[in-house]
Amino acid sequence: MDKPQIICHNEKSVTFSIYDGKWVPCSAKFVIMGSRPNSKGVLQLYEMTSGDPQLIKEIDKDSFFKCGTFDASSLRDRYLATGNDCGQLQLWDLENLSKPVYEVTAHEGCLNCIDGVAGQSIGCGAPEIVTGGRDGIVKLWDPRQQDPVTTLEPNDANNKRDCWTVALGNSYNNSERAICAGYDNGDIKLVDLRKMALRWDTNVKNGVCSLQFDRKEIEMNKLVATTLESKFFLFDLRTQHPKKGFAVLKEKAHESTVWGVSHLPQNREIFMTCGGNGTVYLWKYNYPEKRTRPDGEGVNMGVVGELSLLQNYTLSSQPISTFHWSSAKQGLALATSFDQTFRIVFVTKLHLI
């Protein structure tokens, strides 16, 4: 009992497939979004009252919602950015869900993944949204204009791979930005937006389900990539060797697809991974004594640390599709599953780690 405990506080079944769920920043509210059996879209807004979630708003749309994020909006506006199966990027004001405050057709086919950085709310740069689609293209958007800021696509138009996940990071000043994208063939590509150049790429041999920097608003530190076949990878991004790239730690977990990763907002060394067998695993990263060492030619290369498994818990018999920590209350989280159920989860003793 001295370890953190994962407690399922509340669970609620719905009548549609849930593809994503997010806490509204600085509030006791959260949204879930997905697809009804007729492939129509549905978005629900809940509020925690007396410990139980209460539905306060609901909208139905012609196209189903695939993904969403609040990370591109200021804490004042708290707009929800969503992507749907028709390739549309939309921004929603939760106070008025009748129509989006911003809308653009971003991709041909399904918009698979989305991430954002809120610009002035973290003190650096413009608000930006990155999207990845089934068309194999990654685009960066500024919601103050209709055209993409930049478009990243493969040189070979006949060999486009399905982009499953994107992440924005390295936003520690007004000019630095990095996009990381993961694809169905195991490719991971890191693009330096200031130089508009591919900084690094690798292949992890299995489709990349999720990518996340440990923090967006700092100089790149760590990146976690989760994949099919029970594996995830932790890259130390502080030191890039000209030949060997970034130091990497490989871990096998869940005995199934690792669907997602979510870093704790209050402690970037702690993160949760979500399994296709309905389990969640809580990890802590332990840094090595020295983060660099010289190779045989005297060039510095990164040294990766170790992972400690703090706790694991079975939430469902179906895959856990998303896990999102609340930034307002440490240890509070929202988990969604393919059994058409969302769960309110508490993780205890995190302040002692």
C-alpha positions as CSV (number, residue, x, y, z in Angstrom):
1,M,0.0,0.0,0.0
2,D,3.0,2.3,0.0
3,K,2.8,2.4,-3.8
4,P,0.4,4.6,-5.8
5,Q,-3.0,3.0,-6.2
6,I,-5.1,3.2,-9.4
7,I,-8.8,3.5,-8.4
8,C,-11.7,3.5,-10.8
9,H,-14.0,6.0,-9.0
10,N,-16.9,6.1,-11.5
11,E,-17.8,4.6,-14.9
12,K,-20.6,5.3,-17.3
13,S,-21.7,3.5,-20.4
14,V,-22.9,5.4,-23.5
15,T,-24.6,4.4,-26.7
16,F,-21.7,5.3,-29.1
17,S,-18.1,4.4,-29.8
18,I,-15.8,6.8,-27.9
19,Y,-12.7,7.8,-29.9
20,D,-11.3,10.5,-27.6
21,G,-11.9,12.3,-24.3
22,K,-10.3,15.4,-22.7
23,W,-10.6,17.4,-19.5
24,V,-11.5,21.0,-20.0
25,P,-8.5,23.0,-18.6
26,C,-8.9,24.4,-15.1
27,S,-12.3,23.0,-14.5
28,A,-14.3,19.9,-13.3
29,K,-15.7,19.4,-16.8
30,F,-14.6,17.0,-19.6
31,V,-15.7,16.1,-23.2
32,I,-16.0,12.8,-24.9
33,M,-16.4,12.4,-28.6
34,G,-17.0,9.6,-31.1
35,S,-19.3,7.9,-33.5
36,R,-22.9,6.6,-33.3
37,P,-23.8,3.3,-34.9
38,N,-24.9,5.2,-38.1
39,S,-21.5,6.9,-38.3
40,K,-22.9,10.2,-37.2
41,G,-20.7,12.3,-34.9
42,V,-21.5,13.0,-31.2
43,L,-19.8,15.2,-28.7
44,Q,-20.8,15.3,-25.0
45,L,-19.8,17.7,-22.3
46,Y,-19.9,16.4,-18.7
47,E,-19.4,18.1,-15.3
48,M,-18.3,16.4,-12.1
49,T,-20.9,17.2,-9.4
50,S,-20.8,15.5,-6.0
51,G,-18.3,13.0,-7.4
52,D,-20.5,11.9,-10.3
53,P,-20.4,13.0,-13.9
54,Q,-23.5,14.8,-15.1
55,L,-24.2,15.4,-18.9
56,I,-24.8,19.1,-19.5
57,K,-24.5,19.4,-23.3
58,E,-24.6,17.2,-26.3
59,I,-24.3,17.8,-30.1
60,D,-24.7,15.5,-33.1
61,K,-23.0,16.1,-36.4
62,D,-23.0,14.5,-39.8
63,S,-19.4,13.3,-39.5
64,F,-18.0,11.5,-36.6
65,F,-15.3,12.9,-34.3
66,K,-12.0,11.1,-34.4
67,C,-9.7,13.3,-32.1
68,G,-9.6,16.5,-30.1
69,T,-7.4,18.8,-28.0
70,F,-7.6,21.9,-25.9
71,D,-3.9,22.5,-26.1
72,A,-4.1,25.1,-29.0
73,S,-6.3,27.4,-27.1
74,S,-5.8,30.0,-24.3
75,L,-7.1,29.3,-20.8
76,R,-9.5,32.2,-21.4
77,D,-11.2,30.8,-24.5
78,R,-10.7,27.1,-23.9
79,Y,-11.7,26.2,-27.4
80,L,-11.8,22.5,-28.4
81,A,-10.1,21.6,-31.6
82,T,-11.5,18.5,-33.3
83,G,-10.8,16.4,-36.3
84,N,-13.5,14.3,-38.1
85,D,-13.7,11.4,-40.6
86,C,-14.3,13.9,-43.5
87,G,-10.9,15.5,-42.8
88,Q,-12.3,18.7,-41.3
89,L,-10.5,20.7,-38.6
90,Q,-13.0,22.5,-36.3
91,L,-12.7,24.8,-33.3
92,W,-15.6,24.8,-30.8
93,D,-16.7,27.2,-28.1
94,L,-18.2,25.0,-25.4
95,E,-20.6,27.8,-24.5
96,N,-22.1,27.7,-27.9
97,L,-21.9,24.4,-29.8
98,S,-24.4,25.2,-32.5
99,K,-21.5,25.9,-35.0
100,P,-17.7,25.9,-34.9
101,V,-15.8,29.2,-34.5
102,Y,-13.3,28.0,-37.0
103,E,-13.6,25.3,-39.7
104,V,-11.4,24.2,-42.6
105,T,-11.1,21.0,-44.7
106,A,-7.6,19.9,-43.6
107,H,-7.2,16.4,-45.2
108,E,-8.6,14.1,-47.8
109,G,-10.3,11.3,-45.9
110,C,-10.2,10.9,-42.1
111,L,-8.3,13.3,-39.9
112,N,-6.6,10.8,-37.6
113,C,-4.7,12.8,-35.0
114,I,-4.3,16.3,-33.6
115,D,-2.2,18.2,-31.2
116,G,-1.7,21.9,-30.3
117,V,0.3,24.5,-28.5
118,A,-1.4,27.5,-27.1
119,G,1.0,30.3,-28.0
120,Q,0.6,33.2,-25.6
121,S,-0.8,31.1,-22.8
122,I,2.7,29.5,-22.5
123,G,4.4,32.8,-23.3
124,C,5.9,31.8,-26.7
125,G,4.9,32.1,-30.3
126,A,1.5,31.8,-32.0
127,P,-1.3,29.4,-31.3
128,E,-0.8,26.4,-33.5
129,I,-2.5,23.1,-34.3
130,V,-0.9,20.1,-36.1
131,T,-3.0,17.5,-37.8
132,G,-2.2,14.2,-39.5
133,G,-4.5,12.3,-41.8
134,R,-5.1,9.1,-43.7
135,D,-3.8,10.8,-46.7
136,G,-0.3,10.6,-45.2
137,I,0.1,14.4,-44.9
138,V,0.9,16.4,-41.8
139,K,-0.2,20.0,-41.7
140,L,0.4,22.9,-39.3
141,W,-2.4,25.4,-38.8
142,D,-2.8,28.9,-37.2
143,P,-6.5,29.2,-36.4
144,R,-6.4,32.9,-37.3
145,Q,-6.1,32.0,-41.0
146,Q,-7.6,29.5,-43.4
147,D,-4.5,28.2,-45.2
148,P,-2.0,25.9,-43.5
149,V,1.2,27.4,-42.1
150,T,3.1,24.5,-43.6
151,T,2.5,21.1,-45.2
152,L,4.7,18.1,-44.7
153,E,4.3,15.2,-47.2
154,P,6.5,12.4,-48.6
155,N,8.5,12.9,-51.7
156,D,7.0,9.9,-53.3
157,A,3.3,10.7,-53.7
158,N,2.6,7.0,-54.6
159,N,3.9,5.8,-51.3
160,K,2.0,7.8,-48.7
161,R,1.7,6.1,-45.3
162,D,-1.3,6.5,-42.9
163,C,-0.3,9.1,-40.3
164,W,-1.6,7.8,-36.9
165,T,-0.2,10.3,-34.4
166,V,1.3,13.7,-34.2
167,A,2.9,15.8,-31.4
168,L,4.0,19.4,-31.0
169,G,7.0,20.3,-28.8
170,N,10.2,22.3,-28.3
171,S,8.1,25.5,-27.8
172,Y,10.5,27.2,-25.4
173,N,10.7,30.5,-27.3
174,N,9.0,32.4,-30.0
175,S,10.8,30.8,-32.9
176,E,11.4,27.2,-31.9
177,R,8.9,24.5,-32.7
178,A,9.1,20.8,-33.5
179,I,6.6,18.4,-35.0
180,C,6.9,14.6,-34.5
181,A,4.8,12.3,-36.6
182,G,4.2,8.5,-36.4
183,Y,3.0,6.3,-39.2
184,D,1.4,2.9,-39.7
185,N,4.7,1.4,-41.0
186,G,6.6,2.3,-37.9
187,D,8.2,5.5,-39.2
188,I,8.8,8.3,-36.7
189,K,9.8,11.7,-38.2
190,L,11.0,14.8,-36.2
191,V,10.8,18.1,-38.1
192,D,12.4,21.3,-37.0
193,L,9.9,24.0,-38.0
194,R,12.4,26.9,-37.5
195,K,14.7,25.4,-40.1
196,M,11.9,23.7,-42.0
197,A,14.0,20.5,-42.2
198,L,13.8,16.9,-41.2
199,R,15.9,16.7,-38.1
200,W,15.7,13.0,-37.4
201,D,13.8,9.9,-38.4
202,T,13.8,6.2,-37.4
203,N,11.6,3.1,-37.9
204,V,10.4,1.1,-34.9
205,K,9.1,-1.8,-37.0
206,N,5.5,-1.6,-35.8
207,G,2.8,1.0,-36.4
208,V,3.1,4.0,-34.1
209,C,-0.1,4.5,-32.2
210,S,0.8,7.5,-30.0
211,L,3.6,10.1,-29.5
212,Q,4.0,12.5,-26.7
213,F,6.8,14.9,-25.5
214,D,7.1,14.9,-21.8
215,R,6.5,18.7,-22.0
216,K,5.6,21.0,-24.9
217,E,6.9,24.3,-23.5
218,I,10.5,23.3,-22.7
219,E,13.5,22.5,-24.8
220,M,13.0,18.9,-26.1
221,N,13.7,16.5,-23.3
222,K,12.0,13.1,-23.8
223,L,9.6,11.5,-26.3
224,V,7.5,8.4,-25.7
225,A,6.3,6.4,-28.7
226,T,3.8,3.6,-28.3
227,T,3.3,0.9,-30.9
228,L,1.6,-2.3,-31.9
229,E,3.0,-5.7,-30.7
230,S,3.3,-4.6,-27.0
231,K,6.2,-2.2,-27.3
232,F,6.9,1.4,-26.5
233,F,10.0,3.5,-26.9
234,L,11.4,6.3,-24.8
235,F,13.9,8.6,-26.6
236,D,16.2,11.0,-24.8
237,L,16.1,14.1,-27.0
238,R,18.7,16.3,-25.3
239,T,21.7,14.8,-27.2
240,Q,21.6,13.8,-30.9
241,H,24.5,11.8,-32.1
242,P,25.3,12.5,-35.8
243,K,25.2,8.8,-36.7
244,K,23.3,7.0,-33.9
245,G,20.7,9.6,-33.3
246,F,18.9,9.7,-29.9
247,A,19.5,7.3,-27.1
248,V,16.4,5.0,-26.7
249,L,14.9,2.7,-24.1
250,K,12.7,-0.1,-25.4
251,E,10.0,-1.6,-23.1
252,K,7.5,-4.4,-23.5
253,A,4.2,-4.0,-21.8
254,H,0.5,-4.9,-21.7
255,E,0.9,-8.1,-23.9
256,S,-1.1,-6.2,-26.5
257,T,-1.1,-3.0,-28.6
258,V,0.0,0.0,-26.5
259,W,-2.6,2.5,-27.6
260,G,-1.5,5.6,-25.9
261,V,0.8,7.5,-23.5
262,S,-0.1,10.4,-21.2
263,H,2.5,12.3,-19.1
264,L,1.4,13.6,-15.7
265,P,1.1,17.4,-15.9
266,Q,2.5,17.9,-12.4
267,N,5.5,15.6,-12.9
268,R,7.0,15.0,-16.3
269,E,8.9,11.9,-15.2
270,I,5.6,10.0,-14.5
271,F,3.4,8.7,-17.4
272,M,0.6,6.2,-18.0
273,T,0.4,3.8,-20.9
274,C,-2.8,2.2,-22.2
275,G,-3.1,-1.3,-23.4
276,G,-5.3,-3.2,-25.9
277,N,-6.1,-5.7,-23.2
278,G,-7.8,-3.0,-21.0
279,T,-4.9,-2.4,-18.7
280,V,-3.1,0.8,-17.7
281,Y,0.5,0.9,-16.5
282,L,2.0,3.7,-14.4
283,W,5.7,4.4,-15.0
284,K,8.4,6.6,-13.6
285,Y,11.5,7.5,-15.5
286,N,14.8,7.5,-13.6
287,Y,17.6,9.6,-15.1
288,P,21.2,8.2,-15.4
289,E,24.0,9.7,-13.4
290,K,25.3,11.3,-16.6
291,R,23.1,12.0,-19.6
292,T,26.0,12.0,-22.2
293,R,29.2,10.1,-22.8
294,P,31.8,10.3,-25.6
295,D,31.9,7.7,-28.2
296,G,35.1,6.1,-29.6
297,E,35.7,9.3,-31.6
298,G,35.1,11.7,-28.8
299,V,31.6,12.8,-30.0
300,N,29.0,13.1,-27.3
301,M,26.1,10.6,-27.4
302,G,23.1,10.4,-25.2
303,V,22.7,8.0,-22.3
304,V,19.2,6.7,-21.5
305,G,18.0,6.0,-18.0
306,E,15.7,3.3,-16.6
307,L,11.9,2.9,-16.1
308,S,10.2,1.8,-12.9
309,L,6.7,0.2,-13.1
310,L,4.9,1.9,-10.2
311,Q,1.5,0.2,-10.6
312,N,-0.9,-1.4,-13.1
313,Y,-4.6,-2.0,-13.2
314,T,-7.2,-3.6,-15.4
315,L,-9.9,-1.1,-16.2
316,S,-11.8,-2.9,-19.0
317,S,-11.9,-6.1,-21.1
318,Q,-11.6,-3.9,-24.2
319,P,-8.7,-1.6,-25.3
320,I,-8.2,1.7,-23.5
321,S,-8.3,4.2,-26.3
322,T,-7.4,7.4,-24.4
323,F,-6.2,8.4,-21.0
324,H,-6.1,12.1,-20.1
325,W,-4.8,13.6,-16.8
326,S,-6.6,16.6,-15.3
327,S,-4.2,19.6,-15.1
328,A,-6.4,21.0,-12.2
329,K,-6.2,18.1,-9.8
330,Q,-3.2,15.8,-9.5
331,G,-4.1,12.2,-9.9
332,L,-7.5,12.7,-11.5
333,A,-7.9,11.2,-14.9
334,L,-10.4,10.3,-17.6
335,A,-10.1,7.0,-19.4
336,T,-12.1,5.9,-22.4
337,S,-12.5,2.4,-23.8
338,F,-13.9,0.6,-26.9
339,D,-16.5,-1.0,-24.7
340,Q,-18.4,2.3,-25.1
341,T,-17.6,3.3,-21.5
342,F,-15.7,6.2,-19.9
343,R,-14.2,6.0,-16.5
344,I,-13.1,8.6,-13.9
345,V,-9.9,7.4,-12.4
346,F,-7.9,8.5,-9.3
347,V,-4.2,7.7,-8.8
348,T,-3.1,8.1,-5.2
349,K,0.3,9.1,-3.6
350,L,1.7,10.8,-6.7
351,H,2.9,13.7,-4.6
352,L,5.2,11.4,-2.7
353,I,7.1,10.2,-5.9
